[in-house]
């Protein structure tokens, strides 16, 4: 698969998982983030990317 396409698919997956994590956070906590929802989605995506970096990327380098 083309490297650019693979990177774009990974980015899409991270954004989707970040959005999904936000939905879970709202469901579990009962909070409505309101106008802060875009910021929460962005931070959730950063968290997903960080977790990917410390787990999957490190496993690939071994």
Buried (B, 14 or more C-beta within 10 A) or exposed (E): EEEEEEEEEEEEEBBEBBBEBBEEBBEEEEEEBEEEEEEBBBBBBEBBBEEBEEEEEEEEEE
